[in-house]
Amino acid sequence: MSGSRDVSFARTLREWWLVNGDRLAVAAVLLAVVFAGSLWLTLSEVLRIGEGSYIPTLLGSGVLSGLATIITVMLSINQLILSRIFGAPNDLNDRLDATLDFRRDAAAVLDVTTVSNDPGTFLVEISEAVRDRASALEVEVVEVGDPSDGACGRTPRSCRRTPSSSATPTTRTRRWTSSLGRSPRSTPCR
């Protein structure tokens, strides 16, 4: 029973130290441990200060200065990479706004209040909506028939397949899909 308490206490202490603890308190505890360890090593004469100490040799040999240089360069490169990945705060806000707009548009197309966060489910919902719209388009095309079959001799403007030169594929698609709500039969041949 006490073994599980020890594990639980160790887990709680580790979680406090790494995640939940106040950073100022963690730094103070770390500083106190380093100070107490240095004091104990000095009093037990393992670590000497003054004549006969090897600390000046360690500091003067370039080991510590080289280590400081390597750490500084490594942190700088890491910061450059992370800043490139995350971008500026304004860019992040723009990306988030674009994502939220896309999700709202997708919810409107799917006729739901929210869309799934799971990519697989989201893709299934979108593909089902595309399939339903394609079926509706197919039914509409079958009902309307071919406008050039000689029924009136000329193709109505809304049924022409040659778009204006200024229209992009996206605007043509939007015009075409928005016209699905209207029945092409209501457009008279002129």
C-alpha positions as CSV (number, residue, x, y, z in Angstrom):
1,M,0.0,0.0,0.0
2,S,2.8,2.4,0.8
3,G,4.5,1.5,-2.5
4,S,1.6,2.9,-4.4
5,R,1.6,6.0,-2.3
6,D,5.3,6.5,-3.0
7,V,4.7,6.1,-6.8
8,S,1.8,8.5,-6.6
9,F,3.8,11.1,-4.6
10,A,6.7,10.8,-7.0
11,R,4.4,11.2,-10.0
12,T,2.7,14.2,-8.4
13,L,6.0,15.8,-7.5
14,R,7.4,15.2,-11.0
15,E,4.2,16.7,-12.6
16,W,4.5,19.7,-10.3
17,W,8.2,20.2,-11.2
18,L,7.7,19.8,-15.0
19,V,4.2,21.1,-15.6
20,N,2.1,22.7,-12.8
21,G,4.8,24.3,-10.6
22,D,5.3,28.0,-10.3
23,R,8.3,28.8,-12.5
24,L,9.7,31.2,-9.9
25,A,9.4,28.5,-7.2
26,V,11.0,25.9,-9.5
27,A,13.9,28.3,-10.3
28,A,14.4,29.1,-6.6
29,V,14.5,25.4,-5.7
30,L,17.0,24.7,-8.5
31,L,19.2,27.6,-7.3
32,A,19.1,26.4,-3.7
33,V,20.1,22.8,-4.8
34,V,23.0,24.1,-6.9
35,F,24.1,26.4,-4.1
36,A,23.9,23.7,-1.4
37,G,25.7,21.2,-3.6
38,S,28.5,23.7,-4.4
39,L,28.8,24.6,-0.7
40,W,29.0,20.9,0.3
41,L,31.6,20.2,-2.4
42,T,33.7,23.2,-1.3
43,L,33.5,22.3,2.5
44,S,34.4,18.7,1.8
45,E,37.4,20.0,-0.3
46,V,36.4,18.2,-3.4
47,L,36.0,21.5,-5.1
48,R,38.8,24.0,-4.2
49,I,38.7,27.7,-4.4
50,G,41.9,29.6,-4.6
51,E,45.4,28.2,-5.0
52,G,45.6,24.7,-6.5
53,S,42.1,24.9,-7.9
54,Y,41.4,23.5,-11.4
55,I,38.6,25.9,-12.1
56,P,40.8,28.6,-13.8
57,T,42.2,25.9,-16.0
58,L,38.7,24.7,-16.9
59,L,37.5,28.2,-17.6
60,G,40.7,29.3,-19.5
61,S,40.9,26.2,-21.7
62,G,38.0,27.2,-23.9
63,V,35.8,24.3,-22.9
64,L,33.2,26.4,-21.2
65,S,33.4,29.3,-23.7
66,G,33.1,26.8,-26.6
67,L,30.1,25.2,-25.0
68,A,28.5,28.6,-24.4
69,T,29.1,29.5,-28.1
70,I,27.6,26.3,-29.4
71,I,24.6,26.6,-27.2
72,T,24.0,30.2,-28.3
73,V,24.3,29.3,-32.0
74,M,22.0,26.3,-31.5
75,L,19.3,28.3,-29.8
76,S,19.6,31.0,-32.5
77,I,19.1,28.5,-35.3
78,N,16.2,26.9,-33.4
79,Q,14.5,30.3,-33.0
80,L,14.9,31.0,-36.7
81,I,13.4,27.7,-37.6
82,L,10.5,28.1,-35.2
83,S,9.8,31.7,-36.2
84,R,9.7,30.5,-39.8
85,I,7.2,27.7,-39.0
86,F,4.9,29.8,-36.8
87,G,5.2,33.0,-38.7
88,A,4.2,36.5,-37.5
89,P,1.2,36.9,-35.2
90,N,-0.7,38.8,-37.9
91,D,-0.1,35.9,-40.3
92,L,-1.3,33.4,-37.7
93,N,-4.5,35.4,-37.2
94,D,-5.1,35.6,-40.9
95,R,-4.6,31.8,-41.3
96,L,-6.9,31.2,-38.3
97,D,-9.6,33.5,-39.8
98,A,-9.3,31.8,-43.2
99,T,-9.7,28.4,-41.5
100,L,-12.7,29.5,-39.6
101,D,-14.3,31.1,-42.7
102,F,-13.7,27.8,-44.6
103,R,-15.3,25.8,-41.8
104,R,-18.3,28.2,-41.7
105,D,-18.7,27.9,-45.5
106,A,-18.4,24.1,-45.3
107,A,-21.1,24.0,-42.6
108,A,-23.4,26.1,-44.7
109,V,-22.9,23.9,-47.7
110,L,-23.5,20.8,-45.6
111,D,-26.6,22.3,-44.0
112,V,-25.2,21.6,-40.5
113,T,-24.3,23.9,-37.6
114,T,-20.8,22.6,-37.2
115,V,-18.5,20.3,-39.2
116,S,-16.4,17.5,-37.8
117,N,-12.8,18.2,-36.6
118,D,-11.8,14.7,-37.7
119,P,-10.3,15.0,-41.2
120,G,-11.7,11.6,-42.3
121,T,-15.2,12.4,-41.2
122,F,-15.0,15.9,-42.7
123,L,-13.9,14.4,-46.0
124,V,-16.7,11.9,-46.0
125,E,-19.3,14.7,-45.3
126,I,-17.9,16.9,-48.1
127,S,-17.8,14.0,-50.6
128,E,-21.4,13.1,-49.7
129,A,-22.4,16.7,-50.3
130,V,-20.6,16.7,-53.6
131,R,-22.3,13.5,-54.6
132,D,-25.7,14.8,-53.7
133,R,-25.2,18.0,-55.7
134,A,-23.9,16.0,-58.7
135,S,-27.0,13.9,-58.5
136,A,-29.2,17.0,-58.3
137,L,-27.3,18.4,-61.3
138,E,-27.8,15.2,-63.3
139,V,-31.6,15.3,-62.5
140,E,-31.8,18.9,-63.6
141,V,-29.9,18.2,-66.8
142,V,-32.1,15.3,-67.7
143,E,-35.3,17.4,-67.0
144,V,-34.1,20.3,-69.1
145,G,-32.7,18.2,-72.0
146,D,-30.4,19.4,-74.7
147,P,-31.3,23.1,-75.6
148,S,-29.9,22.7,-79.1
149,D,-32.3,19.8,-80.0
150,G,-34.3,22.1,-82.2
151,A,-37.1,22.9,-79.8
152,C,-36.7,26.6,-80.3
153,G,-33.7,26.8,-82.7
154,R,-31.4,28.9,-80.5
155,T,-29.7,28.2,-77.2
156,P,-30.9,30.4,-74.3
157,R,-28.3,32.6,-72.8
158,S,-28.3,30.7,-69.4
159,C,-27.7,27.4,-71.2
160,R,-24.7,28.4,-73.3
161,R,-21.5,26.6,-72.6
162,T,-19.1,29.2,-74.0
163,P,-18.3,31.5,-71.1
164,S,-17.2,35.1,-71.5
165,S,-13.5,35.5,-71.8
166,S,-13.2,37.4,-68.6
167,A,-14.9,34.7,-66.5
168,T,-12.5,32.4,-64.5
169,P,-13.4,28.8,-64.0
170,T,-14.3,29.6,-60.4
171,T,-16.8,32.4,-61.3
172,R,-18.3,30.2,-64.1
173,T,-18.8,27.4,-61.6
174,R,-20.4,29.8,-59.1
175,R,-22.7,31.2,-61.7
176,W,-23.5,27.7,-62.9
177,T,-24.2,26.3,-59.5
178,S,-26.1,29.3,-58.3
179,S,-28.4,29.0,-61.4
180,L,-29.3,25.4,-60.3
181,G,-31.8,26.9,-57.9
182,R,-33.7,28.4,-60.9
183,S,-35.3,26.2,-63.5
184,P,-33.8,26.8,-66.9
185,R,-37.3,26.2,-68.4
186,S,-38.3,29.6,-67.0
187,T,-35.7,31.2,-69.3
188,P,-37.5,31.8,-72.6
189,C,-35.8,31.2,-76.0
190,R,-35.3,34.5,-77.7
